[in-house]
Amino acid sequence: MKILLASRNAKKLAELRRILEPALPAVEIVGLDDVPPYDEVPESGATFEDNAFIKAREGFRQTGLPTVADDSGLTIEALNGMPGVLSARWAGGHGDDEANLRLVLDQLRDVPDDRLAAAFVCSVAYVDERGELATDGRMPGRVIREPRGTNGFGYDPIFVADGHDRTSAELDVAEKDAISHRGQALRRLADLLVAER
């Protein structure tokens, strides 16, 4: 059986495969670059779950393969929960990690350190011929003033999870997968899929 991960982001695909493949060893996981190309629909949802379902439904509609998609981002209390669903395009263009990170730090320049609480949030959607499932995960922590670390992507270099003193970009793959918002959501999804079989 094949499952489509509706993403072209190589780092995200690697993370999704690391987490899903051990739980679903009989499943071949493919990405968008492994299927005939189709025009992706805009992520116009108001929530992470909305956007995850937009991508998962379209992937299933276009390919007929059971499809997993996620939407995730950073929510910062001092910015009223933003960048939120706009995390990947906070600075204007989609996926410019450095520009997004710098804009957030600029916006927080005058915010006191004790108001830098934040969380990474993820919703994962699954669509197949039998129906739809959704799971979520949340990794609370705080934003720091200067980027640290070279692992990970996005806002990882400025985020420190609760109970840790290293940024998500300083954690190794296993450490990050064990606590990450995406890891939580994907493990919940894998449990639901295993239970269905």
C-alpha positions in Angstrom: 0.0 0.0 0.0 1.2 3.5 -0.8 0.4 6.7 1.2 1.1 10.1 -0.3 2.6 12.8 1.8 1.4 16.0 0.2 4.6 18.0 0.5 7.6 18.9 -1.6 9.6 20.2 1.4 12.5 17.8 1.5 13.3 18.4 5.2 9.6 18.0 6.2 9.3 14.9 4.1 12.4 13.4 5.8 10.8 14.2 9.2 7.4 12.7 8.2 9.0 9.5 6.9 11.2 9.1 10.0 8.1 9.2 12.2 5.6 7.3 10.1 7.7 4.5 8.5 8.5 2.7 11.8 4.8 2.7 12.8 3.6 1.7 9.4 6.3 -0.7 8.0 4.1 -2.3 5.4 3.3 1.1 3.8 5.4 2.8 1.0 5.4 6.5 1.6 5.7 8.7 -1.4 5.9 12.5 -1.8 4.5 14.9 -4.4 7.6 14.6 -6.5 6.9 10.8 -6.8 3.4 11.3 -8.4 2.2 13.0 -11.6 2.3 16.7 -11.1 -0.9 18.6 -10.3 -1.7 22.2 -9.5 -1.8 22.6 -5.7 -4.6 24.5 -4.2 -3.9 27.6 -2.1 -3.7 27.1 1.7 -6.6 29.5 2.4 -7.9 28.0 5.7 -8.3 29.9 8.9 -6.7 27.1 11.0 -3.9 24.6 10.7 -6.5 21.8 10.4 -8.3 23.6 7.6 -5.1 23.9 5.6 -4.0 20.3 6.3 -7.4 19.1 5.0 -7.2 21.3 1.9 -3.9 19.6 1.0 -4.9 16.1 1.9 -8.2 16.2 0.1 -6.6 17.6 -3.1 -3.8 15.0 -3.0 -6.4 12.2 -2.7 -8.6 13.7 -5.4 -5.7 14.1 -7.8 -3.9 10.7 -7.2 -6.4 8.3 -5.7 -3.8 7.5 -3.0 -4.5 7.7 0.7 -3.0 11.1 1.5 -1.4 12.6 4.6 -0.8 16.4 4.8 0.2 18.6 7.7 0.0 22.3 8.4 2.1 23.7 11.2 3.6 26.9 12.5 4.7 29.0 15.3 2.3 30.8 17.6 3.7 33.6 19.8 1.6 35.0 22.7 3.0 38.5 22.4 2.0 38.6 18.7 -1.6 37.4 19.6 -0.9 33.9 18.3 0.8 35.0 15.1 2.5 34.1 12.7 0.3 31.0 13.1 -1.1 29.7 9.8 1.0 32.4 8.1 4.3 31.1 9.5 5.7 29.9 6.2 4.9 33.3 4.4 5.2 35.7 7.3 7.7 37.9 5.5 5.8 37.8 2.3 7.2 35.0 0.1 6.5 31.4 0.9 9.2 29.4 2.6 11.9 32.1 3.1 12.9 30.8 6.5 15.6 33.5 7.1 13.3 36.4 6.2 10.5 35.0 8.4 12.7 34.4 11.3 14.3 37.9 11.1 10.8 39.6 10.8 9.6 37.8 14.0 12.7 38.8 15.9 12.3 42.4 14.7 8.6 42.4 15.8 9.6 41.1 19.3 12.5 43.5 19.8 10.8 45.6 22.4 8.9 42.7 24.1 10.2 41.8 27.5 11.9 38.4 27.8 9.1 37.1 30.2 6.5 37.6 27.4 8.2 35.5 24.8 6.1 32.3 25.4 5.4 30.5 22.2 4.4 27.1 20.8 4.8 25.1 17.7 1.5 23.7 16.6 0.7 21.0 14.0 -2.4 19.5 12.5 -2.2 16.4 10.4 -5.0 15.3 8.1 -5.5 11.9 6.5 -8.0 11.3 3.6 -8.7 8.0 1.9 -11.7 6.3 0.3 -13.1 5.4 3.7 -13.1 8.9 5.1 -11.0 11.5 6.9 -9.0 11.7 10.1 -7.3 14.6 11.9 -4.8 14.7 14.7 -2.8 17.5 16.3 0.3 18.2 18.4 1.6 21.1 20.4 5.2 21.9 21.6 5.2 24.8 24.1 8.3 26.8 24.8 9.7 30.3 24.2 11.4 32.4 21.6 15.0 33.5 22.1 16.6 36.7 20.7 19.4 35.2 18.5 19.3 32.1 16.3 21.3 29.0 17.5 21.9 25.7 15.8 21.9 24.3 12.2 19.5 21.4 12.4 15.9 21.7 11.6 14.3 24.4 9.5 11.9 27.3 9.8 11.8 28.9 13.2 13.7 26.1 14.9 16.9 28.2 15.6 14.9 30.7 17.8 12.6 28.3 19.6 13.4 26.5 22.9 10.9 23.9 24.1 9.8 23.8 27.7 12.2 21.7 29.8 15.1 22.3 27.4 17.9 24.8 27.2 18.8 24.1 23.5 16.9 25.4 20.5 15.0 22.9 18.2 17.8 23.5 15.7 20.4 22.4 18.3 18.6 19.1 19.0 19.5 16.0 17.1 16.9 14.3 15.0 15.8 11.7 17.6 15.5 14.3 20.3 13.4 16.6 18.2 11.2 13.9 16.8 10.4 12.7 20.4 9.0 16.0 21.5 8.0 17.9 18.3 4.5 19.0 17.5 4.7 17.2 14.2 6.0 14.0 15.9 3.1 14.1 18.3 0.5 14.5 15.6 2.0 11.9 13.3 2.3 9.3 16.1 -1.4 9.8 17.0 -2.3 9.4 13.3 -0.2 6.2 13.0 -1.9 4.8 16.1 -5.3 5.5 14.6 -4.3 3.9 11.2 -2.9 0.8 12.9 -6.0 0.4 15.0 -8.2 0.5 11.9 -6.3 -2.4 10.2 
